[in-house]
Amino acid sequence: MRDMEATRREMWEAMGFFPDNCPIRMVLDHVAAKWTLLVLLELQAKPMRFNALGRALPDISKRMLTQTLRDLERDGIVTREVFDTKPPSVEYALTDMGRSLMGPLLGLVDWAERHMDPIRDAQRVYDAA
């Protein structure tokens, strides 16, 4: 595994990608963020309005939800549709690219669920030492 990682890193460097312009880091900075994953899991089921997302994730601040949605929209993972109502309403939905991201993300979620107890056990052992 380590050789494959070194080879991949060498390949990226040969392509001109370094830590300051690495596309992998750029994508993971957004996708691997705590709130991003939770927002995407909510949007996977159906498009949602801002306040519905806020209710589904009660511990996220409005500011953080706004920033997360903006980042996802900027990356082409989420669309934002404004409806001409009084007051205007906005709905967020996954794009095709966003839906294609859910397979790998759900794999990570499944892994986390399977390993939650062993991780907690390891943390208790570590903290006790």
Backbone as XML, in Angstrom:
<?xml version="1.0"?>
<chain id="A" units="angstrom">
  <residue number="1" name="MET">
    <atom name="N" x="0.835" y="-1.201" z="0.000"/>
    <atom name="CA" x="0.000" y="0.000" z="0.000"/>
    <atom name="C" x="0.872" y="1.253" z="0.000"/>
  </residue>
  <residue number="2" name="ARG">
    <atom name="N" x="1.928" y="1.244" z="0.792"/>
    <atom name="CA" x="2.789" y="2.408" z="0.881"/>
    <atom name="C" x="3.448" y="2.698" z="-0.464"/>
  </residue>
  <residue number="3" name="ASP">
    <atom name="N" x="3.862" y="1.659" z="-1.193"/>
    <atom name="CA" x="4.467" y="1.868" z="-2.505"/>
    <atom name="C" x="3.484" y="2.499" z="-3.470"/>
  </residue>
  <residue number="4" name="MET">
    <atom name="N" x="2.219" y="2.058" z="-3.396"/>
    <atom name="CA" x="1.203" y="2.616" z="-4.278"/>
    <atom name="C" x="0.987" y="4.103" z="-3.964"/>
  </residue>
  <residue number="5" name="GLU">
    <atom name="N" x="1.002" y="4.470" z="-2.669"/>
    <atom name="CA" x="0.840" y="5.869" z="-2.289"/>
    <atom name="C" x="2.017" y="6.692" z="-2.797"/>
  </residue>
  <residue number="6" name="ALA">
    <atom name="N" x="3.230" y="6.177" z="-2.658"/>
    <atom name="CA" x="4.410" y="6.898" z="-3.140"/>
    <atom name="C" x="4.338" y="7.050" z="-4.656"/>
  </residue>
  <residue number="7" name="THR">
    <atom name="N" x="3.947" y="6.009" z="-5.352"/>
    <atom name="CA" x="3.838" y="6.060" z="-6.804"/>
    <atom name="C" x="2.794" y="7.091" z="-7.225"/>
  </residue>
  <residue number="8" name="ARG">
    <atom name="N" x="1.665" y="7.101" z="-6.558"/>
    <atom name="CA" x="0.612" y="8.063" z="-6.891"/>
    <atom name="C" x="1.100" y="9.486" z="-6.643"/>
  </residue>
  <residue number="9" name="ARG">
    <atom name="N" x="1.759" y="9.701" z="-5.524"/>
    <atom name="CA" x="2.284" y="11.027" z="-5.207"/>
    <atom name="C" x="3.308" y="11.449" z="-6.257"/>
  </residue>
  <residue number="10" name="GLU">
    <atom name="N" x="4.187" y="10.544" z="-6.645"/>
    <atom name="CA" x="5.186" y="10.857" z="-7.668"/>
    <atom name="C" x="4.516" y="11.199" z="-8.997"/>
  </residue>
  <residue number="11" name="MET">
    <atom name="N" x="3.457" y="10.464" z="-9.339"/>
    <atom name="CA" x="2.718" y="10.714" z="-10.575"/>
    <atom name="C" x="2.099" y="12.116" z="-10.533"/>
  </residue>
  <residue number="12" name="TRP">
    <atom name="N" x="1.500" y="12.476" z="-9.397"/>
    <atom name="CA" x="0.900" y="13.804" z="-9.271"/>
    <atom name="C" x="1.952" y="14.895" z="-9.383"/>
  </residue>
  <residue number="13" name="GLU">
    <atom name="N" x="3.090" y="14.682" z="-8.736"/>
    <atom name="CA" x="4.163" y="15.672" z="-8.807"/>
    <atom name="C" x="4.652" y="15.828" z="-10.243"/>
  </residue>
  <residue number="14" name="ALA">
    <atom name="N" x="4.737" y="14.708" z="-10.983"/>
    <atom name="CA" x="5.155" y="14.765" z="-12.387"/>
    <atom name="C" x="4.146" y="15.559" z="-13.220"/>
  </residue>
  <residue number="15" name="MET">
    <atom name="N" x="2.887" y="15.548" z="-12.796"/>
    <atom name="CA" x="1.836" y="16.291" z="-13.494"/>
    <atom name="C" x="1.805" y="17.761" z="-13.062"/>
  </residue>
  <residue number="16" name="GLY">
    <atom name="N" x="2.672" y="18.111" z="-12.104"/>
    <atom name="CA" x="2.742" y="19.493" z="-11.643"/>
    <atom name="C" x="1.878" y="19.803" z="-10.444"/>
  </residue>
  <residue number="17" name="PHE">
    <atom name="N" x="1.353" y="18.761" z="-9.790"/>
    <atom name="CA" x="0.523" y="18.982" z="-8.602"/>
    <atom name="C" x="1.372" y="18.853" z="-7.345"/>
  </residue>
  <residue number="18" name="PHE">
    <atom name="N" x="1.337" y="19.893" z="-6.543"/>
    <atom name="CA" x="2.053" y="19.926" z="-5.270"/>
    <atom name="C" x="1.051" y="20.325" z="-4.191"/>
  </residue>
  <residue number="19" name="PRO">
    <atom name="N" x="1.447" y="20.319" z="-2.924"/>
    <atom name="CA" x="0.469" y="20.606" z="-1.857"/>
    <atom name="C" x="-0.352" y="21.874" z="-2.061"/>
  </residue>
  <residue number="20" name="ASP">
    <atom name="N" x="0.221" y="22.905" z="-2.647"/>
    <atom name="CA" x="-0.523" y="24.163" z="-2.782"/>
    <atom name="C" x="-1.520" y="24.170" z="-3.941"/>
  </residue>
  <residue number="21" name="ASN">
    <atom name="N" x="-1.448" y="23.192" z="-4.860"/>
    <atom name="CA" x="-2.396" y="23.153" z="-5.978"/>
    <atom name="C" x="-2.916" y="21.740" z="-6.240"/>
  </residue>
  <residue number="22" name="CYS">
    <atom name="N" x="-2.921" y="20.919" z="-5.223"/>
    <atom name="CA" x="-3.321" y="19.521" z="-5.362"/>
    <atom name="C" x="-4.841" y="19.402" z="-5.485"/>
  </residue>
  <residue number="23" name="PRO">
    <atom name="N" x="-5.342" y="18.834" z="-6.582"/>
    <atom name="CA" x="-6.795" y="18.720" z="-6.739"/>
    <atom name="C" x="-7.426" y="17.804" z="-5.693"/>
  </residue>
  <residue number="24" name="ILE">
    <atom name="N" x="-6.699" y="16.814" z="-5.235"/>
    <atom name="CA" x="-7.224" y="15.908" z="-4.215"/>
    <atom name="C" x="-7.468" y="16.678" z="-2.919"/>
  </residue>
  <residue number="25" name="ARG">
    <atom name="N" x="-6.505" y="17.478" z="-2.518"/>
    <atom name="CA" x="-6.677" y="18.276" z="-1.294"/>
    <atom name="C" x="-7.818" y="19.265" z="-1.447"/>
  </residue>
  <residue number="26" name="MET">
    <atom name="N" x="-7.915" y="19.869" z="-2.620"/>
    <atom name="CA" x="-8.979" y="20.853" z="-2.850"/>
    <atom name="C" x="-10.350" y="20.197" z="-2.677"/>
  </residue>
  <residue number="27" name="VAL">
    <atom name="N" x="-10.524" y="19.026" z="-3.262"/>
    <atom name="CA" x="-11.806" y="18.332" z="-3.172"/>
    <atom name="C" x="-12.055" y="17.860" z="-1.747"/>
  </residue>
  <residue number="28" name="LEU">
    <atom name="N" x="-11.057" y="17.238" z="-1.132"/>
    <atom name="CA" x="-11.253" y="16.703" z="0.216"/>
    <atom name="C" x="-11.465" y="17.796" z="1.254"/>
  </residue>
  <residue number="29" name="ASP">
    <atom name="N" x="-10.894" y="18.974" z="1.030"/>
    <atom name="CA" x="-11.133" y="20.083" z="1.961"/>
    <atom name="C" x="-12.625" y="20.339" z="2.121"/>
  </residue>
  <residue number="30" name="HIS">
    <atom name="N" x="-13.386" y="20.232" z="1.039"/>
    <atom name="CA" x="-14.825" y="20.467" z="1.109"/>
    <atom name="C" x="-15.593" y="19.194" z="1.439"/>
  </residue>
  <residue number="31" name="VAL">
    <atom name="N" x="-15.322" y="18.142" z="0.700"/>
    <atom name="CA" x="-16.124" y="16.927" z="0.814"/>
    <atom name="C" x="-15.932" y="16.226" z="2.148"/>
  </residue>
  <residue number="32" name="ALA">
    <atom name="N" x="-14.737" y="16.264" z="2.684"/>
    <atom name="CA" x="-14.463" y="15.544" z="3.926"/>
    <atom name="C" x="-14.811" y="16.355" z="5.177"/>
  </residue>
  <residue number="33" name="ALA">
    <atom name="N" x="-15.276" y="17.554" z="5.012"/>
    <atom name="CA" x="-15.649" y="18.376" z="6.157"/>
    <atom name="C" x="-16.886" y="17.789" z="6.842"/>
  </residue>
  <residue number="34" name="LYS">
    <atom name="N" x="-16.938" y="17.938" z="8.148"/>
    <atom name="CA" x="-18.030" y="17.372" z="8.951"/>
    <atom name="C" x="-19.401" y="17.764" z="8.420"/>
  </residue>
  <residue number="35" name="TRP">
    <atom name="N" x="-19.627" y="19.043" z="8.250"/>
    <atom name="CA" x="-20.957" y="19.507" z="7.872"/>
    <atom name="C" x="-21.297" y="19.140" z="6.442"/>
  </residue>
  <residue number="36" name="THR">
    <atom name="N" x="-20.294" y="19.126" z="5.573"/>
    <atom name="CA" x="-20.546" y="18.775" z="4.177"/>
    <atom name="C" x="-21.155" y="17.386" z="4.079"/>
  </residue>
  <residue number="37" name="LEU">
    <atom name="N" x="-20.554" y="16.437" z="4.736"/>
    <atom name="CA" x="-21.052" y="15.056" z="4.685"/>
    <atom name="C" x="-22.483" y="14.987" z="5.209"/>
  </residue>
  <residue number="38" name="LEU">
    <atom name="N" x="-22.762" y="15.654" z="6.305"/>
    <atom name="CA" x="-24.102" y="15.613" z="6.882"/>
    <atom name="C" x="-25.136" y="16.287" z="5.972"/>
  </residue>
  <residue number="39" name="VAL">
    <atom name="N" x="-24.768" y="17.404" z="5.355"/>
    <atom name="CA" x="-25.679" y="18.077" z="4.420"/>
    <atom name="C" x="-25.944" y="17.172" z="3.222"/>
  </residue>
  <residue number="40" name="LEU">
    <atom name="N" x="-24.904" y="16.561" z="2.678"/>
    <atom name="CA" x="-25.075" y="15.675" z="1.525"/>
    <atom name="C" x="-25.957" y="14.477" z="1.862"/>
  </residue>
  <residue number="41" name="LEU">
    <atom name="N" x="-25.799" y="13.938" z="3.057"/>
    <atom name="CA" x="-26.651" y="12.817" z="3.462"/>
    <atom name="C" x="-28.116" y="13.239" z="3.517"/>
  </residue>
  <residue number="42" name="GLU">
    <atom name="N" x="-28.388" y="14.457" z="3.959"/>
    <atom name="CA" x="-29.759" y="14.957" z="3.986"/>
    <atom name="C" x="-30.299" y="15.164" z="2.573"/>
  </residue>
  <residue number="43" name="LEU">
    <atom name="N" x="-29.476" y="15.743" z="1.699"/>
    <atom name="CA" x="-29.926" y="16.033" z="0.341"/>
    <atom name="C" x="-30.027" y="14.785" z="-0.526"/>
  </residue>
  <residue number="44" name="GLN">
    <atom name="N" x="-29.426" y="13.703" z="-0.091"/>
    <atom name="CA" x="-29.487" y="12.471" z="-0.870"/>
    <atom name="C" x="-30.933" y="11.993" z="-1.025"/>
  </residue>
  <residue number="45" name="ALA">
    <atom name="N" x="-31.711" y="12.143" z="0.018"/>
    <atom name="CA" x="-33.097" y="11.653" z="-0.010"/>
    <atom name="C" x="-33.979" y="12.495" z="-0.921"/>
  </residue>
  <residue number="46" name="LYS">
    <atom name="N" x="-33.798" y="13.822" z="-0.855"/>
    <atom name="CA" x="-34.664" y="14.709" z="-1.643"/>
    <atom name="C" x="-34.124" y="16.129" z="-1.565"/>
  </residue>
  <residue number="47" name="PRO">
    <atom name="N" x="-34.511" y="16.969" z="-2.534"/>
    <atom name="CA" x="-34.155" y="18.389" z="-2.439"/>
    <atom name="C" x="-34.775" y="18.979" z="-1.168"/>
  </residue>
  <residue number="48" name="MET">
    <atom name="N" x="-34.093" y="19.950" z="-0.603"/>
    <atom name="CA" x="-34.578" y="20.547" z="0.649"/>
    <atom name="C" x="-34.363" y="22.044" z="0.642"/>
  </residue>
  <residue number="49" name="ARG">
    <atom name="N" x="-35.226" y="22.720" z="1.357"/>
    <atom name="CA" x="-35.066" y="24.154" z="1.573"/>
    <atom name="C" x="-34.082" y="24.391" z="2.715"/>
  </residue>
  <residue number="50" name="PHE">
    <atom name="N" x="-33.569" y="25.607" z="2.749"/>
    <atom name="CA" x="-32.549" y="25.969" z="3.731"/>
    <atom name="C" x="-33.017" y="25.670" z="5.156"/>
  </residue>
  <residue number="51" name="ASN">
    <atom name="N" x="-34.214" y="26.140" z="5.513"/>
    <atom name="CA" x="-34.689" y="25.955" z="6.882"/>
    <atom name="C" x="-34.932" y="24.489" z="7.215"/>
  </residue>
  <residue number="52" name="ALA">
    <atom name="N" x="-35.351" y="23.698" z="6.232"/>
    <atom name="CA" x="-35.535" y="22.262" z="6.464"/>
    <atom name="C" x="-34.193" y="21.599" z="6.747"/>
  </residue>
  <residue number="53" name="LEU">
    <atom name="N" x="-33.162" y="22.012" z="6.024"/>
    <atom name="CA" x="-31.819" y="21.494" z="6.302"/>
    <atom name="C" x="-31.386" y="21.895" z="7.714"/>
  </residue>
  <residue number="54" name="GLY">
    <atom name="N" x="-31.657" y="23.134" z="8.082"/>
    <atom name="CA" x="-31.318" y="23.597" z="9.426"/>
    <atom name="C" x="-32.030" y="22.798" z="10.505"/>
  </residue>
  <residue number="55" name="ARG">
    <atom name="N" x="-33.290" y="22.453" z="10.265"/>
    <atom name="CA" x="-34.027" y="21.640" z="11.245"/>
    <atom name="C" x="-33.482" y="20.206" z="11.291"/>
  </residue>
  <residue number="56" name="ALA">
    <atom name="N" x="-33.067" y="19.688" z="10.145"/>
    <atom name="CA" x="-32.529" y="18.327" z="10.098"/>
    <atom name="C" x="-31.168" y="18.243" z="10.775"/>
  </residue>
  <residue number="57" name="LEU">
    <atom name="N" x="-30.457" y="19.355" z="10.814"/>
    <atom name="CA" x="-29.126" y="19.429" z="11.436"/>
    <atom name="C" x="-29.150" y="20.539" z="12.483"/>
  </residue>
  <residue number="58" name="PRO">
    <atom name="N" x="-29.822" y="20.325" z="13.603"/>
    <atom name="CA" x="-30.059" y="21.415" z="14.551"/>
    <atom name="C" x="-28.805" y="22.002" z="15.195"/>
  </residue>
  <residue number="59" name="ASP">
    <atom name="N" x="-27.688" y="21.293" z="15.148"/>
    <atom name="CA" x="-26.480" y="21.828" z="15.775"/>
    <atom name="C" x="-25.580" y="22.600" z="14.814"/>
  </residue>
  <residue number="60" name="ILE">
    <atom name="N" x="-26.024" y="22.795" z="13.564"/>
    <atom name="CA" x="-25.249" y="23.613" z="12.628"/>
    <atom name="C" x="-25.768" y="25.053" z="12.696"/>
  </residue>
  <residue number="61" name="SER">
    <atom name="N" x="-24.844" y="26.002" z="12.672"/>
    <atom name="CA" x="-25.265" y="27.404" z="12.683"/>
    <atom name="C" x="-25.726" y="27.795" z="11.280"/>
  </residue>
  <residue number="62" name="LYS">
    <atom name="N" x="-26.552" y="28.826" z="11.206"/>
    <atom name="CA" x="-27.016" y="29.312" z="9.904"/>
    <atom name="C" x="-25.828" y="29.740" z="9.044"/>
  </residue>
  <residue number="63" name="ARG">
    <atom name="N" x="-24.861" y="30.361" z="9.669"/>
    <atom name="CA" x="-23.663" y="30.807" z="8.951"/>
    <atom name="C" x="-22.914" y="29.623" z="8.358"/>
  </residue>
  <residue number="64" name="MET">
    <atom name="N" x="-22.723" y="28.563" z="9.133"/>
    <atom name="CA" x="-21.988" y="27.395" z="8.652"/>
    <atom name="C" x="-22.780" y="26.659" z="7.572"/>
  </residue>
  <residue number="65" name="LEU">
    <atom name="N" x="-24.099" y="26.576" z="7.738"/>
    <atom name="CA" x="-24.926" y="25.936" z="6.720"/>
    <atom name="C" x="-24.848" y="26.728" z="5.414"/>
  </residue>
  <residue number="66" name="THR">
    <atom name="N" x="-24.930" y="28.032" z="5.507"/>
    <atom name="CA" x="-24.825" y="28.891" z="4.322"/>
    <atom name="C" x="-23.487" y="28.676" z="3.626"/>
  </residue>
  <residue number="67" name="GLN">
    <atom name="N" x="-22.400" y="28.691" z="4.386"/>
    <atom name="CA" x="-21.068" y="28.533" z="3.794"/>
    <atom name="C" x="-20.901" y="27.145" z="3.170"/>
  </residue>
  <residue number="68" name="THR">
    <atom name="N" x="-21.395" y="26.131" z="3.851"/>
    <atom name="CA" x="-21.296" y="24.763" z="3.328"/>
    <atom name="C" x="-22.054" y="24.636" z="2.015"/>
  </residue>
  <residue number="69" name="LEU">
    <atom name="N" x="-23.259" y="25.164" z="1.967"/>
    <atom name="CA" x="-24.055" y="25.103" z="0.740"/>
    <atom name="C" x="-23.407" y="25.904" z="-0.388"/>
  </residue>
  <residue number="70" name="ARG">
    <atom name="N" x="-22.837" y="27.049" z="-0.069"/>
    <atom name="CA" x="-22.150" y="27.851" z="-1.091"/>
    <atom name="C" x="-20.957" y="27.090" z="-1.664"/>
  </residue>
  <residue number="71" name="ASP">
    <atom name="N" x="-20.172" y="26.475" z="-0.784"/>
    <atom name="CA" x="-19.010" y="25.702" z="-1.237"/>
    <atom name="C" x="-19.449" y="24.545" z="-2.134"/>
  </residue>
  <residue number="72" name="LEU">
    <atom name="N" x="-20.506" y="23.845" z="-1.736"/>
    <atom name="CA" x="-21.000" y="22.718" z="-2.525"/>
    <atom name="C" x="-21.556" y="23.180" z="-3.868"/>
  </residue>
  <residue number="73" name="GLU">
    <atom name="N" x="-22.216" y="24.328" z="-3.878"/>
    <atom name="CA" x="-22.732" y="24.884" z="-5.129"/>
    <atom name="C" x="-21.570" y="25.296" z="-6.029"/>
  </residue>
  <residue number="74" name="ARG">
    <atom name="N" x="-20.581" y="25.936" z="-5.450"/>
    <atom name="CA" x="-19.400" y="26.373" z="-6.214"/>
    <atom name="C" x="-18.685" y="25.185" z="-6.838"/>
  </residue>
  <residue number="75" name="ASP">
    <atom name="N" x="-18.633" y="24.068" z="-6.125"/>
    <atom name="CA" x="-17.963" y="22.866" z="-6.609"/>
    <atom name="C" x="-18.814" y="22.073" z="-7.595"/>
  </residue>
  <residue number="76" name="GLY">
    <atom name="N" x="-20.069" y="22.472" z="-7.811"/>
    <atom name="CA" x="-20.936" y="21.776" z="-8.752"/>
    <atom name="C" x="-21.571" y="20.522" z="-8.182"/>
  </residue>
  <residue number="77" name="ILE">
    <atom name="N" x="-21.585" y="20.397" z="-6.866"/>
    <atom name="CA" x="-22.130" y="19.206" z="-6.209"/>
    <atom name="C" x="-23.595" y="19.411" z="-5.835"/>
  </residue>
  <residue number="78" name="VAL">
    <atom name="N" x="-23.974" y="20.664" z="-5.615"/>
    <atom name="CA" x="-25.339" y="21.024" z="-5.222"/>
    <atom name="C" x="-25.816" y="22.155" z="-6.118"/>
  </residue>
  <residue number="79" name="THR">
    <atom name="N" x="-27.107" y="22.133" z="-6.433"/>
    <atom name="CA" x="-27.715" y="23.259" z="-7.141"/>
    <atom name="C" x="-28.594" y="24.033" z="-6.167"/>
  </residue>
  <residue number="80" name="ARG">
    <atom name="N" x="-28.759" y="25.299" z="-6.468"/>
    <atom name="CA" x="-29.600" y="26.192" z="-5.672"/>
    <atom name="C" x="-30.648" y="26.765" z="-6.597"/>
  </residue>
  <residue number="81" name="GLU">
    <atom name="N" x="-31.915" y="26.516" z="-6.275"/>
    <atom name="CA" x="-33.007" y="27.028" z="-7.097"/>
    <atom name="C" x="-33.842" y="27.999" z="-6.267"/>
  </residue>
  <residue number="82" name="VAL">
    <atom name="N" x="-34.010" y="29.198" z="-6.792"/>
    <atom name="CA" x="-34.794" y="30.236" z="-6.119"/>
    <atom name="C" x="-36.193" y="30.245" z="-6.721"/>
  </residue>
  <residue number="83" name="PHE">
    <atom name="N" x="-37.201" y="30.201" z="-5.866"/>
    <atom name="CA" x="-38.598" y="30.228" z="-6.304"/>
    <atom name="C" x="-39.171" y="31.622" z="-6.082"/>
  </residue>
  <residue number="84" name="ASP">
    <atom name="N" x="-39.938" y="32.082" z="-7.038"/>
    <atom name="CA" x="-40.518" y="33.428" z="-6.997"/>
    <atom name="C" x="-41.768" y="33.407" z="-6.118"/>
  </residue>
  <residue number="85" name="THR">
    <atom name="N" x="-41.542" y="33.359" z="-4.822"/>
    <atom name="CA" x="-42.629" y="33.392" z="-3.849"/>
    <atom name="C" x="-42.410" y="34.585" z="-2.935"/>
  </residue>
  <residue number="86" name="LYS">
    <atom name="N" x="-43.376" y="34.865" z="-2.114"/>
    <atom name="CA" x="-43.258" y="35.947" z="-1.125"/>
    <atom name="C" x="-43.257" y="35.333" z="0.267"/>
  </residue>
  <residue number="87" name="PRO">
    <atom name="N" x="-42.190" y="35.356" z="1.011"/>
    <atom name="CA" x="-40.841" y="35.745" z="0.590"/>
    <atom name="C" x="-40.240" y="34.676" z="-0.322"/>
  </residue>
  <residue number="88" name="PRO">
    <atom name="N" x="-39.175" y="35.032" z="-1.049"/>
    <atom name="CA" x="-38.559" y="34.046" z="-1.940"/>
    <atom name="C" x="-38.102" y="32.813" z="-1.153"/>
  </residue>
  <residue number="89" name="SER">
    <atom name="N" x="-38.269" y="31.652" z="-1.748"/>
    <atom name="CA" x="-37.777" y="30.433" z="-1.116"/>
    <atom name="C" x="-36.692" y="29.826" z="-1.997"/>
  </residue>
  <residue number="90" name="VAL">
    <atom name="N" x="-35.805" y="29.099" z="-1.352"/>
    <atom name="CA" x="-34.658" y="28.518" z="-2.037"/>
    <atom name="C" x="-34.619" y="27.036" z="-1.714"/>
  </residue>
  <residue number="91" name="GLU">
    <atom name="N" x="-34.362" y="26.233" z="-2.731"/>
    <atom name="CA" x="-34.269" y="24.788" z="-2.536"/>
    <atom name="C" x="-32.919" y="24.310" z="-3.056"/>
  </residue>
  <residue number="92" name="TYR">
    <atom name="N" x="-32.329" y="23.373" z="-2.318"/>
    <atom name="CA" x="-31.030" y="22.809" z="-2.676"/>
    <atom name="C" x="-31.214" y="21.351" z="-3.049"/>
  </residue>
  <residue number="93" name="ALA">
    <atom name="N" x="-30.455" y="20.918" z="-4.063"/>
    <atom name="CA" x="-30.537" y="19.535" z="-4.524"/>
    <atom name="C" x="-29.162" y="19.086" z="-5.001"/>
  </residue>
  <residue number="94" name="LEU">
    <atom name="N" x="-28.951" y="17.785" z="-4.994"/>
    <atom name="CA" x="-27.710" y="17.235" z="-5.524"/>
    <atom name="C" x="-27.718" y="17.317" z="-7.050"/>
  </residue>
  <residue number="95" name="THR">
    <atom name="N" x="-26.581" y="17.618" z="-7.614"/>
    <atom name="CA" x="-26.405" y="17.540" z="-9.062"/>
    <atom name="C" x="-26.083" y="16.086" z="-9.415"/>
  </residue>
  <residue number="96" name="ASP">
    <atom name="N" x="-25.936" y="15.803" z="-10.695"/>
    <atom name="CA" x="-25.519" y="14.459" z="-11.097"/>
    <atom name="C" x="-24.167" y="14.116" z="-10.459"/>
  </residue>
  <residue number="97" name="MET">
    <atom name="N" x="-23.256" y="15.079" z="-10.456"/>
    <atom name="CA" x="-21.950" y="14.844" z="-9.835"/>
    <atom name="C" x="-22.116" y="14.605" z="-8.338"/>
  </residue>
  <residue number="98" name="GLY">
    <atom name="N" x="-23.001" y="15.349" z="-7.706"/>
    <atom name="CA" x="-23.262" y="15.144" z="-6.281"/>
    <atom name="C" x="-23.810" y="13.756" z="-6.001"/>
  </residue>
  <residue number="99" name="ARG">
    <atom name="N" x="-24.725" y="13.301" z="-6.851"/>
    <atom name="CA" x="-25.264" y="11.942" z="-6.679"/>
    <atom name="C" x="-24.170" y="10.898" z="-6.884"/>
  </residue>
  <residue number="100" name="SER">
    <atom name="N" x="-23.254" y="11.147" z="-7.816"/>
    <atom name="CA" x="-22.177" y="10.180" z="-8.052"/>
    <atom name="C" x="-21.209" y="10.130" z="-6.871"/>
  </residue>
  <residue number="101" name="LEU">
    <atom name="N" x="-21.166" y="11.192" z="-6.097"/>
    <atom name="CA" x="-20.311" y="11.231" z="-4.907"/>
    <atom name="C" x="-20.879" y="10.404" z="-3.759"/>
  </residue>
  <residue number="102" name="MET">
    <atom name="N" x="-22.177" y="10.179" z="-3.762"/>
    <atom name="CA" x="-22.813" y="9.509" z="-2.622"/>
    <atom name="C" x="-22.349" y="8.071" z="-2.449"/>
  </residue>
  <residue number="103" name="GLY">
    <atom name="N" x="-22.050" y="7.349" z="-3.515"/>
    <atom name="CA" x="-21.564" y="5.974" z="-3.385"/>
    <atom name="C" x="-20.309" y="5.895" z="-2.526"/>
  </residue>
  <residue number="104" name="PRO">
    <atom name="N" x="-19.249" y="6.622" z="-2.894"/>
    <atom name="CA" x="-18.047" y="6.606" z="-2.059"/>
    <atom name="C" x="-18.292" y="7.130" z="-0.639"/>
  </residue>
  <residue number="105" name="LEU">
    <atom name="N" x="-19.108" y="8.184" z="-0.507"/>
    <atom name="CA" x="-19.375" y="8.718" z="0.824"/>
    <atom name="C" x="-20.147" y="7.731" z="1.691"/>
  </residue>
  <residue number="106" name="LEU">
    <atom name="N" x="-21.107" y="7.036" z="1.091"/>
    <atom name="CA" x="-21.859" y="6.043" z="1.867"/>
    <atom name="C" x="-20.961" y="4.877" z="2.260"/>
  </residue>
  <residue number="107" name="GLY">
    <atom name="N" x="-19.955" y="4.569" z="1.439"/>
    <atom name="CA" x="-18.961" y="3.568" z="1.826"/>
    <atom name="C" x="-18.222" y="3.997" z="3.088"/>
  </residue>
  <residue number="108" name="LEU">
    <atom name="N" x="-17.879" y="5.274" z="3.171"/>
    <atom name="CA" x="-17.220" y="5.808" z="4.365"/>
    <atom name="C" x="-18.160" y="5.772" z="5.570"/>
  </residue>
  <residue number="109" name="VAL">
    <atom name="N" x="-19.421" y="6.120" z="5.348"/>
    <atom name="CA" x="-20.415" y="6.079" z="6.429"/>
    <atom name="C" x="-20.575" y="4.647" z="6.933"/>
  </residue>
  <residue number="110" name="ASP">
    <atom name="N" x="-20.670" y="3.686" z="6.010"/>
    <atom name="CA" x="-20.783" y="2.273" z="6.403"/>
    <atom name="C" x="-19.570" y="1.835" z="7.211"/>
  </residue>
  <residue number="111" name="TRP">
    <atom name="N" x="-18.384" y="2.233" z="6.765"/>
    <atom name="CA" x="-17.153" y="1.891" z="7.479"/>
    <atom name="C" x="-17.189" y="2.473" z="8.893"/>
  </residue>
  <residue number="112" name="ALA">
    <atom name="N" x="-17.607" y="3.730" z="9.001"/>
    <atom name="CA" x="-17.676" y="4.382" z="10.313"/>
    <atom name="C" x="-18.649" y="3.657" z="11.234"/>
  </residue>
  <residue number="113" name="GLU">
    <atom name="N" x="-19.796" y="3.254" z="10.703"/>
    <atom name="CA" x="-20.771" y="2.525" z="11.525"/>
    <atom name="C" x="-20.202" y="1.191" z="12.000"/>
  </residue>
  <residue number="114" name="ARG">
    <atom name="N" x="-19.517" y="0.468" z="11.096"/>
    <atom name="CA" x="-18.953" y="-0.839" z="11.461"/>
    <atom name="C" x="-17.829" y="-0.722" z="12.482"/>
  </residue>
  <residue number="115" name="HIS">
    <atom name="N" x="-17.089" y="0.388" z="12.449"/>
    <atom name="CA" x="-15.907" y="0.522" z="13.298"/>
    <atom name="C" x="-16.080" y="1.485" z="14.465"/>
  </residue>
  <residue number="116" name="MET">
    <atom name="N" x="-17.287" y="1.978" z="14.673"/>
    <atom name="CA" x="-17.522" y="2.949" z="15.736"/>
    <atom name="C" x="-17.139" y="2.394" z="17.112"/>
  </residue>
  <residue number="117" name="ASP">
    <atom name="N" x="-17.597" y="1.192" z="17.430"/>
    <atom name="CA" x="-17.291" y="0.621" z="18.749"/>
    <atom name="C" x="-15.803" y="0.329" z="18.929"/>
  </residue>
  <residue number="118" name="PRO">
    <atom name="N" x="-15.123" y="-0.314" z="17.959"/>
    <atom name="CA" x="-13.686" y="-0.522" z="18.139"/>
    <atom name="C" x="-12.896" y="0.779" z="18.243"/>
  </residue>
  <residue number="119" name="ILE">
    <atom name="N" x="-13.331" y="1.813" z="17.534"/>
    <atom name="CA" x="-12.648" y="3.103" z="17.632"/>
    <atom name="C" x="-12.829" y="3.688" z="19.027"/>
  </residue>
  <residue number="120" name="ARG">
    <atom name="N" x="-14.052" y="3.627" z="19.540"/>
    <atom name="CA" x="-14.290" y="4.122" z="20.911"/>
    <atom name="C" x="-13.469" y="3.333" z="21.921"/>
  </residue>
  <residue number="121" name="ASP">
    <atom name="N" x="-13.393" y="2.005" z="21.746"/>
    <atom name="CA" x="-12.582" y="1.175" z="22.649"/>
    <atom name="C" x="-11.119" y="1.589" z="22.574"/>
  </residue>
  <residue number="122" name="ALA">
    <atom name="N" x="-10.606" y="1.791" z="21.371"/>
    <atom name="CA" x="-9.210" y="2.199" z="21.198"/>
    <atom name="C" x="-8.968" y="3.566" z="21.843"/>
  </residue>
  <residue number="123" name="GLN">
    <atom name="N" x="-9.926" y="4.478" z="21.714"/>
    <atom name="CA" x="-9.784" y="5.801" z="22.328"/>
    <atom name="C" x="-9.741" y="5.706" z="23.848"/>
  </residue>
  <residue number="124" name="ARG">
    <atom name="N" x="-10.591" y="4.846" z="24.418"/>
    <atom name="CA" x="-10.586" y="4.666" z="25.886"/>
    <atom name="C" x="-9.255" y="4.112" z="26.358"/>
  </residue>
  <residue number="125" name="VAL">
    <atom name="N" x="-8.729" y="3.131" z="25.641"/>
    <atom name="CA" x="-7.428" y="2.545" z="26.007"/>
    <atom name="C" x="-6.334" y="3.603" z="25.894"/>
  </residue>
  <residue number="126" name="TYR">
    <atom name="N" x="-6.346" y="4.349" z="24.821"/>
    <atom name="CA" x="-5.339" y="5.392" z="24.606"/>
    <atom name="C" x="-5.428" y="6.456" z="25.699"/>
  </residue>
  <residue number="127" name="ASP">
    <atom name="N" x="-6.654" y="6.917" z="25.987"/>
    <atom name="CA" x="-6.850" y="7.977" z="26.982"/>
    <atom name="C" x="-6.477" y="7.523" z="28.384"/>
  </residue>
  <residue number="128" name="ALA">
    <atom name="N" x="-6.632" y="6.242" z="28.658"/>
    <atom name="CA" x="-6.308" y="5.711" z="29.979"/>
    <atom name="C" x="-4.792" y="5.564" z="30.179"/>
  </residue>
  <residue number="129" name="ALA">
    <atom name="N" x="-4.063" y="5.471" z="29.095"/>
    <atom name="CA" x="-2.598" y="5.259" z="29.181"/>
    <atom name="C" x="-1.867" y="6.532" z="29.517"/>
  </residue>
</chain>
